Amino acid sequence: MGGPDVEIDDDELTALALAADPDQVAAPDAIPIATADPSSSALLPEWYMPVPTASGVGRARRVALGVFVLALVLINGAGLCVTYGLPEIAW
Protein backbone atom coordinates (compact mmCIF):
# COMPACT_ATOMS: atom_id res chain seq x y z
CA MET A 1 0.00 0.00 0.00
CA GLY A 2 2.78 2.44 0.87
CA GLY A 3 5.54 3.28 3.27
CA PRO A 4 5.25 5.21 6.52
CA ASP A 5 5.67 8.49 4.63
CA VAL A 6 2.50 7.99 2.57
CA GLU A 7 -0.41 10.13 3.70
CA ILE A 8 -3.98 8.93 3.25
CA ASP A 9 -6.83 11.42 3.37
CA ASP A 10 -10.08 10.72 5.20
CA ASP A 11 -12.07 9.97 2.05
CA GLU A 12 -9.61 7.34 0.85
CA LEU A 13 -9.41 5.78 4.32
CA THR A 14 -13.22 5.66 4.53
CA ALA A 15 -13.44 4.01 1.12
CA LEU A 16 -10.85 1.38 2.13
CA ALA A 17 -12.69 0.68 5.40
CA LEU A 18 -16.06 0.28 3.68
CA ALA A 19 -14.57 -1.99 1.00
CA ALA A 20 -12.83 -4.25 3.52
CA ASP A 21 -14.23 -7.68 4.33
CA PRO A 22 -15.37 -7.66 7.99
CA ASP A 23 -15.07 -11.47 8.21
CA GLN A 24 -11.47 -11.59 7.04
CA VAL A 25 -9.08 -13.18 9.52
CA ALA A 26 -5.78 -11.43 10.15
CA ALA A 27 -2.69 -13.13 8.75
CA PRO A 28 -0.66 -15.17 11.25
CA ASP A 29 2.40 -12.97 10.64
CA ALA A 30 0.46 -9.69 10.99
CA ILE A 31 1.91 -7.15 13.41
CA PRO A 32 0.12 -4.27 15.17
CA ILE A 33 0.48 -0.95 13.40
CA ALA A 34 1.94 0.61 16.56
CA THR A 35 4.90 -1.80 16.44
CA ALA A 36 5.35 -1.41 12.70
CA ASP A 37 6.60 2.15 13.22
CA PRO A 38 9.82 2.04 15.29
CA SER A 39 9.55 5.74 16.14
CA SER A 40 6.35 5.15 18.15
CA SER A 41 7.73 3.22 21.10
CA ALA A 42 5.59 5.04 23.68
CA LEU A 43 2.32 3.60 24.92
CA LEU A 44 0.55 6.95 24.49
CA PRO A 45 1.16 9.54 21.78
CA GLU A 46 3.21 12.61 22.69
CA TRP A 47 0.30 15.00 22.08
CA TYR A 48 -1.90 13.10 24.54
CA MET A 49 0.49 12.80 27.46
CA PRO A 50 3.93 14.39 27.05
CA VAL A 51 6.95 12.84 28.69
CA PRO A 52 7.47 14.35 32.14
CA THR A 53 10.58 16.43 32.56
CA ALA A 54 12.50 16.95 35.76
CA SER A 55 12.10 20.43 37.13
CA GLY A 56 14.85 21.93 39.20
CA VAL A 57 12.88 22.65 42.36
CA GLY A 58 15.33 24.40 44.63
CA ARG A 59 15.63 24.25 48.39
CA ALA A 60 14.08 27.71 48.84
CA ARG A 61 10.93 26.67 46.99
CA ARG A 62 10.57 23.52 49.08
CA VAL A 63 11.03 25.48 52.30
CA ALA A 64 8.44 28.08 51.23
CA LEU A 65 5.96 25.34 50.36
CA GLY A 66 6.61 23.58 53.67
CA VAL A 67 6.06 26.82 55.64
CA PHE A 68 2.81 27.46 53.76
CA VAL A 69 1.46 23.96 54.44
CA LEU A 70 2.53 24.11 58.09
CA ALA A 71 0.80 27.49 58.48
CA LEU A 72 -2.44 26.11 57.04
CA VAL A 73 -2.30 23.10 59.33
CA LEU A 74 -1.66 25.27 62.41
CA ILE A 75 -4.42 27.75 61.51
CA ASN A 76 -6.93 24.97 60.93
CA GLY A 77 -5.75 23.14 64.05
CA ALA A 78 -6.41 26.29 66.10
CA GLY A 79 -10.03 26.21 64.95
CA LEU A 80 -9.81 29.08 62.50
CA CYS A 81 -11.18 29.01 58.96
CA VAL A 82 -9.13 30.51 56.12
CA THR A 83 -11.37 29.50 53.23
CA TYR A 84 -11.96 33.06 52.05
CA GLY A 85 -8.46 34.37 52.82
CA LEU A 86 -9.04 36.00 56.21
CA PRO A 87 -8.82 33.91 59.39
CA GLU A 88 -12.27 33.59 61.02
CA ILE A 89 -13.63 31.54 63.85
CA ALA A 90 -15.41 28.60 62.23
CA TRP A 91 -18.92 28.63 63.74
Backbone bond lengths (Angstrom), bond angles and torsions (degrees), N, CA, C in turn:
res aa  C-N    CA-C-N  psi(-1)  N-CA   C-N-CA  omega(-1)  CA-C   N-CA-C  phi
1 M - - - 1.444 - - 1.520 110.23 -
2 G 1.332 117.89 -45.07 1.450 120.50 179.36 1.511 109.65 165.27
3 G 1.306 114.76 165.88 1.452 120.17 178.91 1.514 111.38 -81.97
4 P 1.335 116.61 -174.60 1.465 119.96 -178.67 1.522 113.01 -70.39
5 D 1.346 117.21 -14.44 1.460 120.38 -179.53 1.525 113.02 -88.97
6 V 1.325 117.92 -2.16 1.458 122.02 -178.79 1.520 108.85 -83.39
7 E 1.333 115.30 127.64 1.461 119.87 178.56 1.522 109.22 -99.95
8 I 1.316 115.61 138.42 1.463 122.06 179.08 1.518 107.07 -118.39
9 D 1.335 116.49 128.12 1.460 118.52 179.57 1.534 109.57 -80.55
10 D 1.313 115.53 169.72 1.462 121.08 -175.51 1.524 112.97 -62.31
11 D 1.318 117.07 -37.67 1.468 119.88 -179.14 1.531 111.45 -65.05
12 E 1.329 116.13 -43.49 1.462 119.69 179.46 1.529 110.99 -67.17
13 L 1.319 116.77 -39.77 1.462 120.64 178.25 1.526 111.14 -64.69
14 T 1.334 116.91 -40.06 1.460 121.25 177.60 1.522 110.87 -64.13
15 A 1.318 116.68 -42.53 1.464 120.48 178.79 1.530 111.05 -63.26
16 L 1.328 117.38 -41.35 1.466 120.65 178.19 1.532 111.21 -65.10
17 A 1.331 116.71 -40.05 1.464 120.41 -179.60 1.528 111.41 -66.90
18 L 1.332 116.57 -40.63 1.467 119.36 -179.95 1.523 112.01 -71.59
19 A 1.331 117.86 -28.73 1.459 121.39 -179.49 1.524 112.34 -83.45
20 A 1.314 118.21 -12.81 1.465 121.28 -176.65 1.521 110.64 -72.59
21 D 1.314 115.24 149.95 1.460 122.06 177.95 1.531 108.65 -83.40
22 P 1.349 118.74 117.06 1.463 120.30 -177.71 1.532 113.45 -69.58
23 D 1.344 117.24 -18.22 1.463 120.53 -178.18 1.518 112.61 -94.99
24 Q 1.317 117.16 2.69 1.460 120.46 -177.88 1.531 110.02 -72.02
25 V 1.329 114.83 133.45 1.461 121.02 178.91 1.526 108.65 -88.14
26 A 1.324 115.80 140.27 1.466 119.60 179.77 1.524 109.71 -67.10
27 A 1.319 115.60 147.94 1.462 121.36 179.66 1.526 109.86 -65.70
28 P 1.329 117.50 148.18 1.468 119.87 -179.09 1.530 113.01 -62.00
29 D 1.331 118.07 -26.84 1.463 120.10 -179.49 1.535 112.03 -97.73
30 A 1.334 117.32 14.41 1.461 120.71 179.96 1.531 110.05 -70.23
31 I 1.328 115.31 143.26 1.467 120.23 178.35 1.518 108.75 -120.92
32 P 1.336 118.15 150.11 1.468 120.39 178.48 1.522 110.41 -62.05
33 I 1.313 116.17 146.77 1.459 119.93 -177.92 1.522 111.47 -63.46
34 A 1.323 117.78 -29.15 1.464 120.45 179.81 1.525 111.38 -66.35
35 T 1.339 117.72 -32.12 1.460 119.73 179.04 1.521 112.09 -88.53
36 A 1.323 117.44 -11.12 1.456 120.01 178.54 1.526 111.20 -73.53
37 D 1.322 116.56 -26.22 1.464 121.60 179.53 1.529 108.14 -100.99
38 P 1.331 118.81 108.18 1.464 119.87 -176.76 1.523 113.64 -66.44
39 S 1.320 118.47 -18.21 1.463 119.93 -179.55 1.522 112.09 -77.40
40 S 1.336 118.27 -14.30 1.466 120.85 -179.62 1.523 110.27 -103.53
41 S 1.318 116.28 71.19 1.457 120.12 -178.72 1.521 112.29 -88.09
42 A 1.330 118.08 -11.95 1.456 121.05 -178.86 1.528 110.60 -78.22
43 L 1.332 115.71 154.41 1.452 119.82 177.55 1.524 111.82 -74.42
44 L 1.328 117.17 -33.04 1.452 121.92 177.64 1.522 109.17 -119.01
45 P 1.326 117.63 148.40 1.468 118.92 179.01 1.529 111.16 -67.42
46 E 1.317 115.94 154.82 1.461 122.18 -176.93 1.524 111.98 -60.99
47 W 1.338 118.26 -35.61 1.459 120.22 -178.10 1.526 111.39 -71.28
48 Y 1.332 117.81 -23.01 1.459 120.60 -178.34 1.518 111.36 -82.87
49 M 1.311 116.83 -47.63 1.448 121.26 -179.33 1.520 108.16 -144.92
50 P 1.343 117.35 97.64 1.466 119.52 -177.13 1.524 111.73 -66.17
51 V 1.301 115.27 157.03 1.455 121.59 179.79 1.528 108.46 -66.94
52 P 1.330 117.79 129.87 1.468 118.84 179.65 1.521 111.04 -67.06
53 T 1.306 115.06 143.43 1.451 120.35 177.90 1.516 108.79 -114.99
54 A 1.302 116.20 147.40 1.462 120.76 179.47 1.523 108.66 -74.31
55 S 1.308 115.41 130.11 1.459 119.08 176.74 1.517 108.37 -104.30
56 G 1.293 115.85 139.66 1.452 120.54 -178.46 1.516 111.28 -81.17
57 V 1.341 116.17 78.35 1.456 120.65 178.15 1.521 107.22 -78.19
58 G 1.325 115.09 116.33 1.450 119.98 -176.96 1.525 112.60 -81.04
59 R 1.309 114.53 172.62 1.467 121.21 -178.85 1.527 110.95 -64.36
60 A 1.324 117.58 -38.82 1.463 121.04 -178.64 1.530 111.10 -62.38
61 R 1.317 116.63 -39.39 1.466 119.94 179.92 1.525 110.85 -68.01
62 R 1.309 117.16 -39.51 1.471 120.45 177.92 1.518 111.48 -65.81
63 V 1.323 116.59 -40.13 1.468 120.23 178.93 1.524 109.93 -65.11
64 A 1.340 117.37 -44.47 1.463 121.01 179.50 1.526 111.00 -61.11
65 L 1.322 116.76 -42.31 1.463 120.42 178.34 1.527 110.72 -65.20
66 G 1.316 116.96 -41.46 1.466 120.84 178.40 1.521 112.21 -63.09
67 V 1.341 117.02 -41.22 1.470 120.89 178.13 1.523 110.04 -64.70
68 F 1.321 117.24 -41.40 1.467 120.98 179.39 1.532 111.20 -62.22
69 V 1.319 116.71 -47.22 1.473 120.63 -179.86 1.520 110.21 -64.27
70 L 1.325 117.22 -43.21 1.463 120.55 179.39 1.523 110.68 -62.46
71 A 1.332 117.58 -39.50 1.464 120.88 178.50 1.527 110.75 -63.38
72 L 1.330 117.16 -43.11 1.470 119.55 178.23 1.520 111.82 -62.98
73 V 1.323 116.29 -40.91 1.463 119.81 179.77 1.528 110.39 -65.03
74 L 1.327 117.76 -43.83 1.461 121.29 179.77 1.529 111.68 -65.43
75 I 1.327 117.18 -42.13 1.468 120.30 179.69 1.523 110.40 -63.90
76 N 1.333 116.46 -45.73 1.466 119.62 178.91 1.522 111.35 -68.81
77 G 1.318 117.73 -34.25 1.463 120.85 177.33 1.517 112.25 -67.32
78 A 1.321 117.69 -27.97 1.464 122.01 178.14 1.524 111.66 -80.18
79 G 1.312 117.68 -2.34 1.459 121.15 177.72 1.510 113.61 88.50
80 L 1.318 117.16 16.87 1.456 119.97 178.05 1.527 109.65 -100.34
81 C 1.309 116.11 153.06 1.463 121.97 -179.81 1.518 108.29 -111.66
82 V 1.331 117.50 127.85 1.460 121.30 179.57 1.533 110.71 -120.02
83 T 1.317 116.64 30.81 1.452 121.12 -177.98 1.530 111.62 -62.08
84 Y 1.300 117.40 -42.08 1.462 120.89 -176.42 1.518 112.79 -101.00
85 G 1.337 118.10 16.30 1.458 121.39 173.50 1.513 113.90 101.86
86 L 1.317 118.95 -36.91 1.457 121.30 -179.47 1.529 109.23 -102.10
87 P 1.323 117.40 135.07 1.479 119.37 178.81 1.533 110.63 -65.50
88 E 1.322 116.19 128.11 1.475 122.99 178.01 1.519 108.08 -132.99
89 I 1.307 115.34 156.63 1.453 119.77 173.65 1.530 107.13 -76.42
90 A 1.312 116.04 125.87 1.473 120.86 -175.54 1.522 110.44 -81.63
91 W 1.325 117.22 95.16 1.470 122.12 178.07 1.485 109.42 -108.53
